[in-house]
Amino acid sequence: MKSSITELKPIADVYIRIKGETLGLEMVDSVGFFKFENLEPNKIYTLEVTALGYPNKTFEIKTNEGVTETTLTIEATCEYNEAKAAADWKRGKAKLLLIGSIAPVTNSSADYTFQQKYKIKYYDFGCTPPTDECIKLYNQQIFDLMDKKYGKVWRKEVRIDVPYLYQTTN
């Protein structure tokens, strides 16, 4: 299983089930592998794939006499990506994307000061964020742009719940 965005296993949990079968639901492991056992050989199965932030997708797979190996790619389009981050930065409309919940965290006075000082806004999607990988692409581009403009001093003042901040290698 891989993502169309990164060509790697999607960041989200991915679940696969065989449509019309009583076989259980399988969860893709940390590197994108999954396995169904005791399938009939030379039969076409329809796999239904679900992952948060991706549209559900079905795949038809024909089994063979032994192990059938295939790579499934789930498609996602990112409204928020590196290009949008660069464009938002250039227009003075850059954001630090947050993944909230039903009740997002309210900005503190320090948060408002940070936003004014660095000319950036915190943007909380609440409980309906886009694909994690899209948030990662956007935020990491913003992190790089902020590092270039302000050095790394801003990192000591930013909210700690900004996703992927501490995964950057720069």
Secondary structure in CASP SS format (residue, H / E / C, confidence):
PFRMAT SS
TARGET T0000
AUTHOR 0000-0000-0000
METHOD secondary structure of the structure
MODEL  1
M C 1.00
K E 1.00
S E 1.00
S C 1.00
I C 1.00
T C 1.00
E C 1.00
L C 1.00
K C 1.00
P C 1.00
I C 1.00
A C 1.00
D C 1.00
V E 1.00
Y E 1.00
I E 1.00
R E 1.00
I E 1.00
K C 1.00
G C 1.00
E C 1.00
T C 1.00
L C 1.00
G C 1.00
L C 1.00
E E 1.00
M E 1.00
V C 1.00
D C 1.00
S C 1.00
V C 1.00
G C 1.00
F C 1.00
F C 1.00
K C 1.00
F C 1.00
E C 1.00
N C 1.00
L C 1.00
E C 1.00
P C 1.00
N C 1.00
K C 1.00
I E 1.00
Y E 1.00
T E 1.00
L E 1.00
E E 1.00
V E 1.00
T E 1.00
A E 1.00
L C 1.00
G C 1.00
Y C 1.00
P C 1.00
N C 1.00
K E 1.00
T E 1.00
F E 1.00
E E 1.00
I E 1.00
K E 1.00
T C 1.00
N C 1.00
E C 1.00
G C 1.00
V C 1.00
T C 1.00
E C 1.00
T C 1.00
T C 1.00
L C 1.00
T E 1.00
I E 1.00
E C 1.00
A C 1.00
T C 1.00
C C 1.00
E C 1.00
Y C 1.00
N C 1.00
E H 1.00
A H 1.00
K H 1.00
A H 1.00
A H 1.00
A H 1.00
D H 1.00
W H 1.00
K H 1.00
R H 1.00
G C 1.00
K C 1.00
A C 1.00
K E 1.00
L E 1.00
L E 1.00
L E 1.00
I C 1.00
G C 1.00
S C 1.00
I C 1.00
A C 1.00
P C 1.00
V C 1.00
T C 1.00
N C 1.00
S C 1.00
S H 1.00
A H 1.00
D H 1.00
Y H 1.00
T H 1.00
F H 1.00
Q H 1.00
Q H 1.00
K H 1.00
Y H 1.00
K C 1.00
I C 1.00
K E 1.00
Y E 1.00
Y E 1.00
D E 1.00
F C 1.00
G C 1.00
C C 1.00
T C 1.00
P C 1.00
P C 1.00
T C 1.00
D H 1.00
E H 1.00
C H 1.00
I H 1.00
K H 1.00
L H 1.00
Y H 1.00
N H 1.00
Q H 1.00
Q H 1.00
I H 1.00
F H 1.00
D H 1.00
L H 1.00
M H 1.00
D H 1.00
K H 1.00
K H 1.00
Y H 1.00
G C 1.00
K C 1.00
V H 1.00
W H 1.00
R H 1.00
K H 1.00
E C 1.00
V C 1.00
R C 1.00
I C 1.00
D C 1.00
V C 1.00
P C 1.00
Y C 1.00
L H 1.00
Y H 1.00
Q H 1.00
T C 1.00
T C 1.00
N C 1.00
END
